[in-house]
Amino acid sequence: MTVAVETPSTGGTATVSGLLTDAYRQLTDLCPALTVRVADPASRFTRTGVGGAELTKDREALEAFLLAEDSRIRERYDHVPRRDVAASRALHDYAWSVGLLMSGVWYLTGRVPRVRPEDVRIDLGSGVFEISPGPDLACLPDDPAATLPGVLTVPHEGALRAELRVAVADHMEPLLTAIGPYVRRGPRALWGLVTDDLVSGIWYLGRMLGREPDAVRAASALLPSAVPPFPGGADFRHLTGSDGRRHPTRTRMGCCLYYTIRPAEACATCPRTCDAERLRRLES
């Protein structure tokens, strides 16, 4: 994995939460689609919205989260979604956003943060996430952060990628258990959706940096094949356009059900979107 951008120095005495504050802010600056506010590490959340931990333990909080997504779909698309569609869209947004907070820091800095459910809150009105930088980080032994309290050092890049997979899986597993009955899909399909969002977040960040080929390689190294609980690999392939240019693409494993809202606008990586249509969009 090639480090794309260095994390700026926090100045003074470095802390894990300070390093993560810098990295998260850098990430949100780079990614317009990542609607995340970074909380001051010196303070905790204001008690608005719903917390990630609440979604896994409190049925009322989870249903409020899903109802908020239902309302946004109605307002944005003038469409009344099925209950499982609203749940799938909410899960997709959560998995993509939280996954990118972890994978994006890894891609930018070569460090893996542990984002706990209690570190995340969601504003139900706007759908904006808030992240409170936590105290846990993994990195390589030669990283200057390796000497900080709360940092786990791992021996090589492969072990660091394993830490990222475990961090994402540990965060998502309780939410998948809680939301599964609303989404009405089994564990393989749910973990397929998480796989897709983990891969697509890295891919998106690479495009924002103008380094798409490097991001495709990084995502492919992270998930070269199925690594439990992730049921498949990144599985990128290339389409050749009329000008001879090769475009990376992949086919999603788990569906976010956007096609049920806009049938003519299925995602570019949706199994329903043929390669000819993918190329048309890429070249338009």
C-alpha positions in Angstrom: 0.0 0.0 0.0 1.4 3.4 -1.0 0.9 6.2 1.5 -0.7 9.0 -0.5 -0.6 11.9 1.9 1.3 12.5 5.1 -0.6 13.3 8.3 0.3 16.8 9.4 2.0 17.3 12.7 -0.2 18.2 15.6 2.5 20.2 17.3 3.4 19.9 21.0 3.0 16.6 22.6 1.4 14.1 20.2 -1.5 11.9 21.2 -3.4 9.2 19.3 -6.6 11.3 19.5 -4.7 14.3 18.2 -3.2 12.4 15.3 -6.6 11.0 14.4 -8.2 14.4 14.6 -5.7 15.6 12.0 -6.2 12.5 9.8 -10.0 12.6 10.0 -10.1 16.3 9.1 -7.8 15.7 6.2 -10.0 12.9 5.0 -13.2 14.9 5.2 -11.5 17.8 3.3 -10.5 15.4 0.5 -13.9 13.5 0.3 -16.9 15.7 -0.4 -19.2 12.7 -0.2 -18.0 11.9 3.3 -20.5 13.9 5.5 -18.7 13.7 8.8 -17.9 16.2 11.4 -14.8 15.7 13.6 -15.5 16.3 17.3 -12.9 18.0 19.5 -11.0 15.1 21.3 -11.0 17.2 24.5 -14.8 17.0 24.7 -17.5 14.4 24.2 -20.5 14.5 22.0 -23.4 16.9 22.5 -26.4 14.6 23.1 -28.1 15.1 19.8 -28.9 12.5 17.2 -28.2 8.8 17.9 -25.0 7.0 18.7 -23.6 4.0 17.0 -23.7 2.0 20.2 -27.4 2.9 20.7 -28.2 1.4 17.3 -27.0 -2.0 18.4 -28.8 -2.0 21.8 -31.8 0.2 21.7 -34.6 -0.8 19.3 -36.3 2.7 19.5 -33.0 4.4 18.5 -32.5 2.0 15.6 -36.1 2.5 14.4 -35.6 6.3 14.6 -32.4 6.0 12.5 -34.3 4.0 9.9 -37.3 6.3 9.9 -35.0 9.3 9.3 -33.6 7.5 6.2 -37.1 6.8 5.0 -38.0 10.5 5.4 -34.9 11.6 3.4 -35.7 9.2 0.6 -39.2 10.6 0.4 -38.0 14.1 0.4 -35.0 13.7 -2.0 -36.6 11.3 -4.5 -40.3 11.8 -4.1 -40.5 8.1 -3.5 -42.1 6.0 -0.8 -39.5 3.2 0.0 -40.2 -0.2 1.3 -39.1 -0.7 4.8 -36.3 -3.0 3.8 -35.1 -0.5 1.2 -34.9 2.3 3.8 -33.0 0.0 6.1 -30.6 -1.1 3.3 -29.9 2.5 2.4 -29.2 3.5 6.0 -26.9 0.5 6.5 -25.1 1.3 3.2 -24.5 4.9 4.3 -23.3 3.9 7.7 -21.0 1.1 6.4 -19.5 3.4 3.7 -18.9 6.3 6.0 -17.5 4.5 9.0 -15.5 2.1 6.8 -13.9 5.1 5.0 -13.0 6.7 8.3 -10.9 3.6 9.1 -9.7 2.7 5.6 -9.1 6.3 4.6 -6.7 6.9 7.6 -4.9 3.7 6.7 -4.6 4.7 3.1 -3.4 8.2 3.9 -1.1 7.6 6.8 -0.4 3.8 7.1 -2.1 3.8 10.5 -5.3 1.9 11.4 -7.7 3.5 13.9 -10.1 1.5 16.0 -13.5 3.3 15.7 -15.8 2.1 18.4 -19.6 2.3 18.0 -19.6 4.8 20.9 -17.3 7.1 18.9 -19.9 7.7 16.3 -23.1 9.7 16.3 -25.6 10.5 13.5 -27.7 13.6 13.2 -31.1 12.2 12.3 -32.2 15.4 10.6 -29.3 15.8 8.3 -27.8 12.4 8.2 -24.4 13.9 9.1 -22.0 11.7 11.1 -19.9 12.9 13.9 -16.7 11.1 14.9 -14.9 11.4 18.2 -11.2 10.4 17.8 -10.5 7.5 20.0 -7.4 6.3 21.8 -6.5 3.1 19.8 -4.3 2.9 16.8 -2.2 0.3 15.0 0.9 1.1 13.0 4.2 -0.3 11.8 7.3 -0.3 14.2 9.1 2.4 12.3 6.2 4.8 12.5 6.8 7.8 14.8 3.4 7.1 16.4 4.6 3.7 17.6 5.9 5.1 20.9 2.6 6.7 21.9 0.4 5.2 24.6 -2.5 3.1 23.2 -0.6 2.2 19.9 -0.3 -1.4 18.8 2.7 -2.1 16.5 2.4 -4.9 13.9 5.4 -6.3 12.1 4.5 -5.7 8.4 2.0 -4.3 5.9 0.1 -7.6 5.7 -0.5 -7.5 9.5 -1.6 -3.9 9.2 -4.2 -4.8 6.5 -5.4 -7.6 8.8 -5.8 -5.0 11.6 -8.0 -2.9 9.3 -10.2 -5.9 8.4 -10.6 -6.8 12.1 -11.4 -3.2 13.1 -14.1 -2.9 10.4 -15.6 -6.3 11.2 -15.6 -5.7 15.0 -17.4 -2.4 14.5 -20.0 -3.6 12.0 -20.9 -7.0 13.5 -23.2 -5.8 16.3 -25.0 -3.4 13.9 -25.6 -6.2 11.3 -27.1 -8.3 14.0 -29.4 -5.6 15.1 -30.4 -4.3 11.6 -30.6 -7.7 9.8 -34.3 -8.3 10.5 -35.2 -4.9 9.0 -33.0 -5.4 5.9 -34.4 -8.9 5.5 -31.2 -10.4 4.2 -28.9 -13.1 5.6 -25.4 -12.7 7.0 -23.6 -13.4 3.7 -25.5 -10.6 1.9 -25.0 -8.2 4.8 -21.3 -8.8 5.0 -21.2 -8.6 1.2 -22.6 -5.0 1.5 -19.9 -4.2 4.1 -17.3 -5.6 1.7 -18.5 -3.5 -1.1 -18.5 -0.3 1.0 -15.1 -0.9 2.4 -13.7 -1.4 -1.2 -15.6 1.5 -2.7 -14.5 3.9 0.0 -10.8 3.3 -0.8 -11.6 3.5 -4.5 -13.4 6.8 -4.1 -10.6 8.3 -2.0 -8.1 7.3 -4.7 -10.2 9.1 -7.4 -10.4 12.2 -5.2 -6.6 12.1 -5.0 -6.1 11.5 -8.7 -4.6 8.1 -7.8 -7.2 5.7 -8.8 -4.8 2.9 -10.0 -3.0 3.0 -6.7 -6.2 2.9 -4.7 -7.4 -0.1 -6.7 -4.2 -1.9 -5.9 -4.5 -1.0 -2.2 -8.1 -2.3 -2.0 -7.1 -5.5 -3.9 -4.3 -6.1 -1.4 -6.7 -5.5 1.5 -9.2 -8.0 0.1 -7.4 -10.2 -2.4 -10.2 -12.9 -1.9 -12.7 -13.9 0.7 -11.4 -13.3 4.2 -14.0 -14.1 6.8 -16.3 -12.5 7.6 -15.9 -10.7 4.2 -17.4 -13.1 1.7 -15.4 -12.0 -1.3 -12.4 -10.0 -2.5 -12.2 -6.6 -4.2 -12.4 -8.4 -7.6 -11.6 -5.4 -9.8 -11.6 -5.9 -13.6 -11.1 -3.5 -16.5 -13.3 -2.3 -19.3 -11.7 -0.9 -22.5 -13.2 2.2 -23.9 -13.5 3.3 -27.6 -10.3 5.3 -27.2 -8.4 2.3 -25.8 -8.4 3.6 -22.2 -8.8 0.9 -19.5 -11.3 1.7 -16.8 -11.4 -0.3 -13.5 -14.8 -1.6 -12.4 -16.2 -4.3 -10.2 -19.6 -5.9 -9.5 -21.1 -5.4 -6.0 -21.7 -8.5 -3.9 -24.4 -7.0 -1.7 -27.1 -4.7 -3.0 -27.9 -1.2 -1.5 -31.3 -1.4 -3.3 -30.9 2.0 -4.9 -32.4 0.6 -8.1 -35.8 0.2 -6.4 -35.8 4.0 -6.0 -34.4 5.0 -9.4 -34.8 1.9 -11.7 -33.1 3.7 -14.6 -30.1 4.8 -12.5 -28.8 1.6 -10.9 -25.4 1.9 -9.4 -22.5 1.7 -11.9 -21.2 -1.4 -10.0 -24.7 -3.0 -9.7 -25.1 -6.5 -11.2 -28.1 -5.0 -13.1 -25.8 -2.6 -14.9 -24.2 -4.2 -18.0 -20.7 -3.4 -19.1 -21.9 -1.4 -22.1 -23.8 0.9 -19.8 -20.9 1.2 -17.5 -18.7 2.3 -20.3 -21.3 4.7 -21.6 -21.3 6.4 -18.2 -17.5 6.4 -17.9 -17.1 8.0 -21.3 -19.9 10.5 -21.1 
